[in-house]
């Protein structure tokens, strides 16, 4: 679960600290309006707002963007910039309202959806945050980072089936990353979907035979199914590949001890000492 814990930690970190990216601010042209004429006063005030933002003066920037919005009420970029500064200043509800306006005017803007998702997550509205990431996924279906965040939110909201589906897609998009298979297998195991867990960990052993994770997952799945004979076979197979797989050795020793097969347990530790010396 270490990888999954790290993933959740990353997501929570993003909840606490909203990034200082100026990407929303620096969009000079709204999508779908490249041929439109921008009021001179709106451009002037918006530019002033960008300069204030670069100096970290968010209150002055917000006032400048508000001035710009008086001259151009149709710009998603202006609403998005105002929303970001409201959020930076702790005016979350006002920021959310403006983000929703920006999204209505430019529904395919990934930045707006991502910021709204971050705010929802910060407020503990994880299901609503997931909905925003689902919208982003439709816009950028090959964005692996978004799929990781979405899968994590599914886990946090108890939607393990959807999480597995996302991890499966990530696995394919990343070119068969064994770490993703570990996550998928553990999800199946946690939800007592043993047949799927066995298939996943067997696939992991085939993809990464030098990794201990596949043998651990497969053996622990067999143990959960009550089939310690197969678990022993898997652990022994893994130790044949690498005698220094310490978790496998520990799990195998536990089985021997539960069977009161003390000789096998002692022999196992003797082998460990031989390989360590």
C-alpha positions in Angstrom: 0.0 0.0 0.0 3.0 2.3 0.1 2.5 3.5 -3.5 -1.1 4.1 -2.9 -0.4 6.0 0.3 2.0 8.2 -1.5 -0.6 8.9 -4.2 -3.2 9.9 -1.6 -0.6 12.1 0.2 0.2 13.9 -3.1 -3.5 14.5 -3.6 -4.0 15.8 -0.1 -1.0 18.1 -0.5 -2.6 19.6 -3.6 -5.8 20.2 -1.5 -4.0 22.2 1.1 -1.8 24.3 -1.2 -3.4 25.7 -4.3 -0.7 26.2 -6.8 0.5 29.6 -7.9 0.4 28.8 -11.6 -0.3 31.9 -13.7 -1.6 29.7 -16.5 -5.2 31.0 -16.1 -4.0 34.6 -16.0 -1.9 34.5 -19.1 -4.5 33.2 -21.6 -4.8 36.3 -23.8 -7.5 34.8 -26.0 -10.6 32.8 -25.0 -11.1 29.5 -26.9 -13.4 29.8 -29.8 -13.1 33.6 -29.9 -9.7 34.1 -31.7 -11.3 36.4 -34.2 -13.2 38.6 -31.8 -12.3 42.2 -31.0 -11.4 42.8 -27.3 -12.4 46.2 -25.8 -9.3 48.3 -25.3 -10.2 49.1 -21.7 -10.7 45.5 -20.9 -7.3 44.6 -22.3 -5.7 47.4 -20.3 -7.2 46.4 -17.0 -6.6 42.7 -17.5 -2.9 43.4 -18.3 -2.7 45.4 -15.1 -4.2 42.5 -13.2 -1.6 40.1 -14.6 1.2 42.5 -13.5 -0.2 42.7 -10.0 -0.4 38.9 -9.8 3.2 38.6 -10.8 4.0 40.9 -7.9 1.9 38.8 -5.5 -0.6 41.7 -5.0 -3.7 39.7 -5.4 -6.1 42.3 -4.0 -5.0 44.9 -6.6 -5.1 42.2 -9.3 -8.6 41.3 -8.4 -9.7 44.9 -8.6 -8.1 45.2 -12.0 -9.8 42.1 -13.3 -13.1 43.4 -11.9 -12.5 46.6 -13.9 -11.8 44.5 -17.0 -15.1 42.6 -16.6 -17.0 45.9 -16.7 -15.8 46.3 -20.3 -16.0 42.7 -21.4 -18.7 40.5 -19.8 -18.2 37.6 -22.2 -14.6 36.7 -21.4 -14.1 33.4 -19.7 -10.4 34.3 -19.1 -11.3 37.3 -17.0 -13.8 35.3 -14.9 -11.2 32.6 -14.5 -8.5 35.1 -13.4 -10.9 36.7 -10.9 -11.9 33.3 -9.5 -8.3 32.3 -8.9 -7.6 35.5 -6.9 -10.8 35.1 -4.9 -9.6 31.6 -3.9 -6.1 32.8 -3.1 -7.6 35.4 -0.8 -9.8 32.9 0.9 -13.1 33.9 -0.7 -13.9 30.4 -1.7 -17.6 30.7 -2.5 -17.1 33.8 -4.6 -14.3 32.0 -6.5 -16.4 29.0 -7.1 -19.3 31.1 -8.5 -16.9 32.8 -10.9 -15.3 29.5 -11.9 -18.7 28.2 -12.8 -19.3 31.3 -14.9 -15.9 30.8 -16.6 -16.7 27.1 -17.3 -20.1 28.0 -18.9 -18.3 30.3 -21.3 -15.4 27.9 -21.9 -16.5 24.4 -20.9 -13.4 22.7 -22.5 -10.9 24.7 -20.4 -9.1 22.1 -18.3 -7.6 24.7 -15.9 -11.0 25.8 -14.7 -12.2 22.3 -14.1 -9.0 21.4 -12.3 -9.1 24.4 -10.0 -12.8 23.7 -9.2 -11.9 20.1 -8.5 -9.2 21.2 -6.1 -11.6 23.5 -4.3 -14.2 20.8 -4.0 -11.5 18.4 -2.6 -10.4 21.1 -0.1 -14.0 21.4 1.1 -14.3 17.6 1.4 -16.7 17.4 -1.5 -14.9 14.5 -3.0 -17.7 13.2 -5.2 -18.1 16.6 -6.8 -14.3 16.8 -7.3 -14.4 13.5 -9.0 -17.1 14.8 -11.4 -14.8 17.6 -12.4 -11.9 15.2 -13.1 -14.3 13.1 -15.1 -15.1 16.1 -17.3 -11.3 16.8 -17.7 -10.8 13.1 -18.6 -13.3 13.5 -21.5 -11.4 16.6 -22.7 -7.9 15.0 -22.3 -8.4 11.2 -22.2 -4.7 10.5 -22.3 -3.7 12.6 -19.3 -2.4 10.0 -16.9 -2.0 12.4 -14.0 -5.7 13.2 -14.1 -6.6 9.5 -14.1 -4.4 8.9 -11.1 -6.3 11.7 -9.2 -9.6 10.4 -10.3 -8.7 6.8 -9.3 -7.6 8.1 -5.9 -10.9 10.0 -5.4 -12.8 6.9 -6.3 -10.9 5.0 -3.6 -11.6 7.7 -1.0 -15.3 7.6 -1.9 -15.5 3.8 -1.8 -15.9 3.3 -5.5 -13.4 0.6 -5.9 -14.8 -0.8 -9.1 -14.3 2.6 -10.9 -10.8 2.9 -9.3 -9.8 -0.5 -10.7 -11.1 0.6 -14.2 -9.0 3.7 -14.0 -5.9 1.9 -12.9 -6.4 -0.6 -15.7 -6.5 2.2 -18.2 -3.5 3.9 -16.6 -1.7 0.5 -16.9 -2.2 0.4 -20.6 -1.4 4.1 -21.2 1.8 3.9 -19.3 3.0 0.9 -21.3 2.3 -1.8 -18.7 3.8 -0.3 -15.5 4.1 -3.1 -12.9 3.4 -0.7 -10.0 -0.1 -0.1 -11.4 -0.7 -3.8 -11.5 0.2 -4.0 -7.8 -2.5 -1.4 -7.0 -5.1 -3.2 -9.1 -4.3 -6.6 -7.5 -4.5 -5.1 -4.0 -7.9 -3.5 -4.7 -9.2 -6.9 -5.9 -7.8 -8.6 -2.8 -9.2 -6.0 -0.4 -12.7 -6.4 -2.0 -12.4 -10.3 -1.9 -12.5 -10.6 -5.6 -10.0 -13.4 -5.4 -10.2 -14.8 -9.0 -9.4 -11.3 -10.4 -6.6 -10.8 -7.8 -5.0 -14.1 -8.8 -5.1 -13.2 -12.5 -3.7 -9.8 -11.8 -0.8 -11.0 -9.7 -0.1 -13.8 -12.1 0.2 -11.2 -14.8 2.5 -9.2 -12.6 4.8 -12.2 -12.0 5.0 -12.7 -15.8 5.6 -9.0 -16.5 8.1 -8.5 -13.6 9.4 -11.9 -12.5 12.3 -10.2 -10.5 9.8 -8.2 -8.4 8.8 -9.5 -5.0 5.4 -7.8 -5.2 3.8 -10.2 -7.6 4.7 -13.3 -5.5 3.6 -11.5 -2.3 0.2 -10.6 -3.8 -0.4 -14.0 -5.3 0.6 -15.8 -2.2 -1.4 -13.6 0.1 -4.4 -14.0 -2.2 -4.2 -17.8 -2.0 -3.9 -17.5 1.8 -7.0 -15.4 1.9 -8.8 -18.1 -0.1 -7.6 -20.7 2.5 -5.3 -22.4 0.0 -2.0 -22.4 1.9 -0.6 -25.2 -0.3 -0.6 -22.9 -3.3 0.6 -20.0 -1.2 3.6 -22.1 -0.2 4.3 -23.0 -3.8 4.2 -19.3 -4.8 6.5 -18.2 -2.0 9.0 -21.0 -2.7 8.9 -20.1 -6.4 9.7 -16.5 -5.5 12.6 -17.5 -3.2 14.0 -19.6 -6.0 14.1 -16.4 -8.2 15.6 -14.4 -5.4 16.6 -15.8 -2.0 16.7 -12.3 -0.5 13.0 -11.7 -0.9 12.5 -11.2 2.9 8.8 -10.7 2.9 8.3 -14.0 1.1 10.5 -15.7 3.6 8.6 -14.3 6.5 5.2 -15.2 5.0 6.4 -18.7 4.3 7.8 -19.1 7.8 4.4 -18.0 9.2 2.7 -20.8 7.3 5.2 -23.4 8.5 4.8 -22.2 12.1 1.0 -22.3 11.8 1.4 -25.9 10.7 3.9 -26.6 13.5 6.4 -27.6 10.9 9.2 -26.3 13.0 11.9 -28.0 11.0 10.9 -26.3 7.8 10.7 -23.0 9.5 14.2 -23.4 11.0 15.6 -24.6 7.7 14.2 -21.5 6.1 16.0 -19.2 8.4 19.2 -21.2 8.1 19.0 -20.6 4.3 18.5 -16.9 5.0 21.7 -16.8 7.2 23.7 -18.6 4.5 22.6 -16.0 1.9 23.3 -13.1 4.2 26.8 -14.3 5.1 
